[in-house]
């Protein structure tokens, strides 16, 4: 199915779907609701896909930096 055909079925601009496909835009709650209705899934399915993608990107881009900056909190019984 083409982006244009799907955009007509979902009643959204084709640009919105193109930007999602090209990783220039995330899946919003509104888009998740429309995709869920059309494909017979849940809204959470689409939002989880987006969250998983965002987390993978963040880990790849910032994991080393965050790990160097932040020291894990020690449990209270180990505090000096």
DSSP file (Angstrom, degrees, kcal/mol; ACC not computed):
  #  RESIDUE AA STRUCTURE BP1 BP2  ACC     N-H-->O    O-->H-N    N-H-->O    O-->H-N    TCO  KAPPA ALPHA  PHI   PSI    X-CA   Y-CA   Z-CA
    1    1 A X              0   0    0      0, 0.0     2,-0.1     0, 0.0     3,-0.0   0.000 360.0 360.0 360.0 137.2    0.0    0.0    0.0
    2    2 A X     >  -     0   0    0      1,-0.1     4,-2.4     4,-0.0     5,-0.2  -0.405 360.0-116.5 -80.8 160.2    1.3    3.4   -0.9
    3    3 A X  H  > S+     0   0    0      1,-0.2     4,-2.7     2,-0.2     5,-0.2   0.898 117.0  53.2 -60.8 -41.0    1.6    6.3    1.6
    4    4 A X  H  > S+     0   0    0      2,-0.2     4,-1.6     1,-0.2    -1,-0.2   0.915 109.4  47.3 -62.6 -43.2   -0.9    8.3   -0.4
    5    5 A X  H  > S+     0   0    0      1,-0.2     4,-1.7     2,-0.2    -1,-0.2   0.924 114.4  46.6 -64.8 -43.7   -3.4    5.4   -0.3
    6    6 A X  H  X S+     0   0    0     -4,-2.4     4,-2.2     1,-0.2     5,-0.2   0.896 107.6  56.7 -66.1 -39.6   -3.0    4.9    3.4
    7    7 A X  H  X>S+     0   0    0     -4,-2.7     5,-2.1     1,-0.2     4,-1.0   0.878 107.0  49.7 -60.8 -36.4   -3.2    8.7    4.1
    8    8 A X  H  <5S+     0   0    0     -4,-1.6     3,-0.2     2,-0.2    -1,-0.2   0.898 110.8  49.3 -67.3 -40.0   -6.6    8.7    2.4
    9    9 A X  H  <5S+     0   0    0     -4,-1.7    -2,-0.2     1,-0.2    -1,-0.2   0.837 117.4  41.0 -67.1 -32.6   -7.8    5.8    4.5
   10   10 A X  H  <5S-     0   0    0     -4,-2.2    -1,-0.2     2,-0.2    -2,-0.2   0.545 105.7-126.3 -92.8  -8.5   -6.6    7.4    7.7
   11   11 A X  T  <5 +     0   0    0     -4,-1.0     2,-0.3     1,-0.3    -3,-0.2   0.932  69.0 121.4  59.1  47.8   -7.8   10.9    6.8
   12   12 A X  S   <S-     0   0    0     -5,-2.1    -1,-0.3    -6,-0.1    -2,-0.2  -0.938  72.8 -88.4-132.0 157.9   -4.4   12.4    7.4
   13   13 A X    >>  -     0   0    0     -2,-0.3     4,-1.1     1,-0.1     3,-0.9  -0.404  30.9-129.2 -63.9 141.3   -2.0   14.4    5.1
   14   14 A X  H 3> S+     0   0    0      1,-0.2     4,-2.7     2,-0.2     5,-0.2   0.834 107.5  66.3 -59.1 -31.8    0.4   12.2    3.1
   15   15 A X  H 3> S+     0   0    0      1,-0.2     4,-2.5     2,-0.2    -1,-0.2   0.874  95.4  56.4 -58.5 -38.1    3.2   14.4    4.4
   16   16 A X  H <> S+     0   0    0     -3,-0.9     4,-1.7     1,-0.2    -1,-0.2   0.943 111.4  41.6 -59.6 -48.4    2.6   13.1    7.9
   17   17 A X  H  X S+     0   0    0     -4,-1.1     4,-2.7     1,-0.2    -2,-0.2   0.888 112.5  54.5 -69.0 -38.7    3.0    9.5    7.0
   18   18 A X  H  X S+     0   0    0     -4,-2.7     4,-2.3     1,-0.2    -1,-0.2   0.914 108.4  49.6 -58.6 -42.9    6.0   10.3    4.7
   19   19 A X  H  <>S+     0   0    0     -4,-2.5     5,-3.2     2,-0.2     6,-1.2   0.858 111.1  49.2 -66.9 -35.2    7.7   12.0    7.6
   20   20 A X  H ><5S+     0   0    0     -4,-1.7     3,-1.5     4,-0.2    -2,-0.2   0.943 112.2  47.8 -66.6 -47.4    7.1    9.0    9.9
   21   21 A X  H 3<5S+     0   0    0     -4,-2.7    -2,-0.2     1,-0.3    -1,-0.2   0.869 112.4  49.3 -61.4 -37.6    8.4    6.6    7.3
   22   22 A X  T 3<5S-     0   0    0     -4,-2.3    -1,-0.3    -5,-0.2    -2,-0.2   0.300 115.2-116.4 -87.6  10.3   11.5    8.7    6.7
   23   23 A X  T < 5S+     0   0    0     -3,-1.5    -3,-0.2     2,-0.2    -2,-0.1   0.814  85.6 115.6  60.7  34.2   12.1    9.0   10.5
   24   24 A X  S   <S+     0   0    0     -5,-3.2     2,-0.3     1,-0.2    -4,-0.2   0.445  76.8  31.0-105.3  -5.7   11.6   12.7   10.5
   25   25 A X  S    S-     0   0    0     -6,-1.2    -1,-0.2    -5,-0.1    -2,-0.2  -0.992  76.9-126.7-151.6 147.3    8.5   12.6   12.7
   26   26 A X        -     0   0    0     -2,-0.3     2,-0.6    -3,-0.1    -6,-0.1  -0.464  34.7 -93.8 -92.5 168.0    7.3   10.3   15.5
   27   27 A X        -     0   0    0     19,-0.2     2,-0.1    -2,-0.1    -1,-0.1  -0.731  45.1-155.6 -80.9 119.2    4.0    8.5   15.8
   28   28 A X     >  -     0   0    0     -2,-0.6     4,-2.7     1,-0.1     5,-0.2  -0.379  30.9-102.8 -87.9 170.8    1.6   10.7   17.8
   29   29 A X  H  > S+     0   0    0      2,-0.2     4,-2.3     1,-0.2     5,-0.2   0.902 123.4  52.6 -59.6 -41.2   -1.4    9.5   19.9
   30   30 A X  H  > S+     0   0    0      2,-0.2     4,-1.9     1,-0.2    -1,-0.2   0.937 111.7  44.2 -61.1 -47.7   -3.7   10.7   17.1
   31   31 A X  H  > S+     0   0    0      1,-0.2     4,-2.9     2,-0.2     5,-0.2   0.897 111.5  54.3 -65.2 -39.7   -1.8    8.7   14.4
   32   32 A X  H  X S+     0   0    0     -4,-2.7     4,-2.5     1,-0.2    -1,-0.2   0.898 107.5  50.8 -60.2 -41.1   -1.6    5.7   16.7
   33   33 A X  H  X S+     0   0    0     -4,-2.3     4,-2.1     2,-0.2    -1,-0.2   0.909 112.6  46.0 -63.2 -41.8   -5.4    5.8   17.1
   34   34 A X  H  X S+     0   0    0     -4,-1.9     4,-2.3     2,-0.2    -2,-0.2   0.922 114.1  46.9 -68.4 -44.8   -5.9    6.0   13.3
   35   35 A X  H  X S+     0   0    0     -4,-2.9     4,-2.9     2,-0.2     6,-0.3   0.907 112.2  51.3 -63.4 -41.5   -3.4    3.2   12.6
   36   36 A X  H  X>S+     0   0    0     -4,-2.5     5,-1.5    -5,-0.2     4,-1.4   0.923 111.1  47.3 -61.8 -45.2   -4.9    1.0   15.3
   37   37 A X  H  <5S+     0   0    0     -4,-2.1    -1,-0.2    -5,-0.2    -2,-0.2   0.928 116.6  43.6 -62.0 -45.8   -8.4    1.4   13.9
   38   38 A X  H  <5S+     0   0    0     -4,-2.3    -2,-0.2     1,-0.2    -1,-0.2   0.924 122.3  35.6 -68.6 -45.9   -7.4    0.7   10.3
   39   39 A X  H  <5S-     0   0    0     -4,-2.9    -1,-0.2    -5,-0.2    -2,-0.2   0.489 107.6-116.9 -91.5  -3.0   -5.1   -2.3   11.0
   40   40 A X  T  <5S+     0   0    0     -4,-1.4    -3,-0.2    -5,-0.2     2,-0.2   0.859  75.4 115.4  72.7  35.1   -7.2   -3.8   13.9
   41   41 A X      < -     0   0    0     -5,-1.5     2,-0.3    -6,-0.3    -1,-0.2  -0.410  68.8 -86.1-115.3-165.7   -4.5   -3.4   16.5
   42   42 A X     >  -     0   0    0     -2,-0.2     4,-1.0     1,-0.1     3,-0.2  -0.738  24.6-124.5-103.6 158.0   -4.2   -1.3   19.7
   43   43 A X  H  > S+     0   0    0     -2,-0.3     4,-2.2     1,-0.2     3,-0.4   0.893 112.7  60.2 -62.0 -39.1   -3.1    2.3   20.0
   44   44 A X  H  > S+     0   0    0      1,-0.2     4,-3.0     2,-0.2     5,-0.2   0.834  95.2  62.4 -61.3 -33.5   -0.5    1.1   22.5
   45   45 A X  H  > S+     0   0    0     -3,-0.2     4,-1.9     1,-0.2    -1,-0.2   0.941 108.7  41.0 -55.0 -49.3    1.1   -1.1   19.8
   46   46 A X  H  X S+     0   0    0     -4,-1.0     4,-1.9    -3,-0.4    -2,-0.2   0.881 115.7  49.4 -69.9 -39.4    2.0    1.9   17.7
   47   47 A X  H  X S+     0   0    0     -4,-2.2     4,-2.6     2,-0.2    -1,-0.2   0.876 109.6  52.6 -68.4 -36.2    3.0    4.0   20.6
   48   48 A X  H  X S+     0   0    0     -4,-3.0     4,-2.9     2,-0.2     5,-0.2   0.891 106.5  53.3 -65.2 -39.4    5.2    1.2   21.9
   49   49 A X  H  X S+     0   0    0     -4,-1.9     4,-2.2    -5,-0.2    -2,-0.2   0.929 111.6  46.2 -58.8 -44.1    6.9    0.9   18.5
   50   50 A X  H  X S+     0   0    0     -4,-1.9     4,-2.7     2,-0.2    -2,-0.2   0.922 112.9  48.8 -65.0 -44.4    7.7    4.6   18.7
   51   51 A X  H  X S+     0   0    0     -4,-2.6     4,-2.5     2,-0.2    -2,-0.2   0.913 111.1  50.1 -62.8 -43.2    8.9    4.4   22.2
   52   52 A X  H  X S+     0   0    0     -4,-2.9     4,-2.3     2,-0.2    -1,-0.2   0.913 112.1  48.2 -61.0 -43.0   11.2    1.4   21.4
   53   53 A X  H  X S+     0   0    0     -4,-2.2     4,-2.3    -5,-0.2    -2,-0.2   0.933 111.9  49.2 -62.4 -47.0   12.6    3.3   18.4
   54   54 A X  H  X S+     0   0    0     -4,-2.7     4,-2.5     1,-0.2    -2,-0.2   0.906 111.9  48.5 -60.2 -43.1   13.2    6.4   20.5
   55   55 A X  H  X S+     0   0    0     -4,-2.5     4,-2.7     2,-0.2    -1,-0.2   0.897 109.4  51.9 -66.8 -40.9   15.0    4.5   23.2
   56   56 A X  H  X S+     0   0    0     -4,-2.3     4,-2.2     2,-0.2    -1,-0.2   0.922 112.4  46.6 -60.3 -43.8   17.2    2.6   20.8
   57   57 A X  H  X S+     0   0    0     -4,-2.3     4,-2.3     2,-0.2     5,-0.2   0.930 112.4  49.4 -64.0 -45.1   18.3    5.9   19.2
   58   58 A X  H  X>S+     0   0    0     -4,-2.5     4,-3.2     1,-0.2     5,-0.5   0.909 111.0  49.9 -62.3 -42.3   18.9    7.5   22.6
   59   59 A X  H  X5S+     0   0    0     -4,-2.7     4,-1.5     1,-0.2     5,-0.3   0.928 112.8  46.9 -61.4 -44.6   21.0    4.6   23.7
   60   60 A X  H  <5S+     0   0    0     -4,-2.2    -1,-0.2    -5,-0.2    -2,-0.2   0.872 122.4  35.1 -64.8 -36.9   23.1    4.6   20.6
   61   61 A X  H  <5S+     0   0    0     -4,-2.3    -2,-0.2    -5,-0.2    -1,-0.2   0.806 134.3  15.1 -89.4 -31.5   23.6    8.4   20.7
   62   62 A X  H  X5S+     0   0    0     -4,-3.2     4,-2.7    -5,-0.2     5,-0.3   0.474  88.5  99.7-128.7  -3.6   23.9    9.2   24.5
   63   63 A X  H  X<S+     0   0    0     -4,-1.5     4,-2.6    -5,-0.5     5,-0.2   0.920  89.1  46.1 -56.9 -49.1   24.4    6.0   26.5
   64   64 A X  H  > S+     0   0    0     -5,-0.3     4,-1.8     1,-0.2    -1,-0.2   0.924 114.2  48.4 -60.7 -45.3   28.2    6.5   26.9
   65   65 A X  H  > S+     0   0    0      1,-0.2     4,-1.8     2,-0.2    -1,-0.2   0.926 113.6  46.0 -61.8 -46.5   27.8   10.2   27.8
   66   66 A X  H  X S+     0   0    0     -4,-2.7     4,-2.5     1,-0.2    -1,-0.2   0.908 110.8  52.9 -64.6 -42.3   25.1    9.5   30.4
   67   67 A X  H  < S+     0   0    0     -4,-2.6    -1,-0.2    -5,-0.3    -2,-0.2   0.841 111.1  47.4 -63.5 -33.1   27.0    6.6   31.9
   68   68 A X  H  < S+     0   0    0     -4,-1.8    -1,-0.2    -5,-0.2    -2,-0.2   0.850 116.8  43.0 -73.9 -34.9   30.1    8.8   32.4
   69   69 A X  H  < S+     0   0    0     -4,-1.8     2,-0.5    -5,-0.2    -2,-0.2   0.852 108.2  58.4 -80.2 -36.6   28.2   11.7   33.9
   70   70 A X     <  -     0   0    0     -4,-2.5     2,-0.5    -5,-0.2    -1,-0.1  -0.852  62.4-157.3-112.2 126.1   25.8    9.9   36.3
   71   71 A X        -     0   0    0     -2,-0.5     3,-0.1     1,-0.0    -3,-0.1  -0.839  33.1-109.7 -95.3 130.4   26.8    7.6   39.2
   72   72 A X        -     0   0    0     -2,-0.5     2,-0.2     1,-0.1    -1,-0.0  -0.284  37.4-105.6 -58.9 143.8   24.2    5.1   40.3
   73   73 A X        -     0   0    0      1,-0.1     2,-0.3    -3,-0.0    -1,-0.1  -0.476  31.5-131.6 -69.8 137.0   22.7    5.9   43.7
   74   74 A X        -     0   0    0     -2,-0.2     5,-0.1     1,-0.1    -1,-0.1  -0.690  29.7 -98.6 -89.0 144.3   23.8    3.6   46.4
   75   75 A X    >>  -     0   0    0     -2,-0.3     3,-2.1     1,-0.1     4,-0.6  -0.266  37.1-110.1 -57.6 150.6   21.2    2.0   48.7
   76   76 A X  G >4 S+     0   0    0      1,-0.3     3,-1.0     2,-0.2    -1,-0.1   0.815 116.3  60.7 -54.5 -35.9   20.8    3.9   52.0
   77   77 A X  G 34 S+     0   0    0      1,-0.2    -1,-0.3     3,-0.0    -2,-0.1   0.671 105.7  48.7 -70.8 -13.9   22.4    1.1   54.1
   78   78 A X  G <4 S+     0   0    0     -3,-2.1    -1,-0.2     2,-0.0    -2,-0.2   0.524  85.2 113.6 -98.6  -8.1   25.6    1.5   52.1
   79   79 A X    <<        0   0    0     -3,-1.0    -4,-0.0    -4,-0.6    -3,-0.0  -0.320 360.0 360.0 -66.6 146.7   25.8    5.3   52.4
   80   80 A X              0   0    0     -2,-0.0    -1,-0.1     0, 0.0    -3,-0.0   0.476 360.0 360.0 -78.8 360.0   28.8    6.6   54.5
